[in-house]
Amino acid sequence: MTLAAVASRSGVPLPTVKRIFGGKFNQASVGNVAAVANALGAPLGFADSPVEEFRRGQARAKAERIASIVQGTSALESQAVDRETYETLVARSYHELLAGPSRRLWAE
């Protein structure tokens, strides 16, 4: 199968497919690598977990880190938030991370 055919079947742009096959995985999103793998009939997974589940786990972990930072800063100012407000912060951050660009999930 040509790289153009893989790009067409996967819905991933041809330059990205070329990067993936050139070994430059760090320049392609996990979603694009998974789409190429699926197009080739070799679904990609992490520890028996679908890619989307892995992505959601990363979003949840990062959302909790963000909320913890806010909670810690607020506590220093004697304005710590209650558990319900904390969970609301986590949920909001989680949804914003999933809706935004994937690189935000992995950036520190």
N, C-alpha and C positions, 0 to 999 in steps of 0.2 A: 504494500500500500504506500502511496506517495505521501509526503508530508502535507501536500495540499488536500489530499483526500482525508487525512487524519484531522486537519483543521476544519474541513467541511463537516465531517461526521460529529466532531466534538463541539463545534461552535466556538472554538478557541482561535484567535487570530493566528495566521500563519507565522508571523515573526515570533510569537510566543511559543508555538509548537517547535520551531527551529531551536529556540533557546533550551527548551526542555530536552529535546533529543541531543543537543550539544552539551548536555551535562550541567547547564546553568540553572539548576532547580531553584536556587535562592533568588533568582530574578523572576520567578513565576509564582503565582498564588497557589495555595493548596487546592483550591477549587478548580483551577485550570489544569493542574497536574492530574487531579481526579477525573476531570472530564476527558482528558486524553486517554487515560487508562481505561475508562469505561468504553470509549470509542474503539479501543483495541480488544475489548472483551476481557479485560483484566481489572476488575473493580479494585479500587484502592481503599484500604481501611487501616485503622490504627488500633492494634490490640483488639481485634474483632469488634471495633466500634466504627460506625459510619463516619465519614468525614464531617458531616453536618453536626453530629453529636459531639465530636471532638472540638469543633469550632464553637459550639454553644458552651462547652465546658470551659474553654479559654475565656470566652466573654464573661461568664459568671465569675471566674477567678479574678479577672481584671476588675470587674465591677465591684467586687468585694474589697479589693485593694484600694480602689478609689474611695469608696465609702469609708473605709477604715482611716484613711488619711484625713478626710473631712471630719470624721468623728474625733480623731486625735487632736486636730487643730481646734475644733470647737471646745473640747474638754480643757485645753490649755487656756482658753478664754472664759472658762467657767460657764460655757453654754452648750454642753454636751447634749446630743439629741437622744430621744428615747428609742427603744427598739423598733417601734413601728415606723418612725421617721427614717431610721437607719435602713430598714428593709425597703422602704420607698426609694431611697437613694440608690440602693443596689439595683432594684428593678429598673429604675430609669436609666442608670448607666448601662446596664445589661442590654436593654433595647436600643439605646443609642449606639453602642458598640456594634451590635449585629446589623443595624441599618446603615452604618457608615462604611467607609473603605476598609477592607480586610487588613491592610497594613496597621491600622489602629489597634487591632487585636494583639499584634505581636510586638509593637513598639513598647519600649520601657517607659 
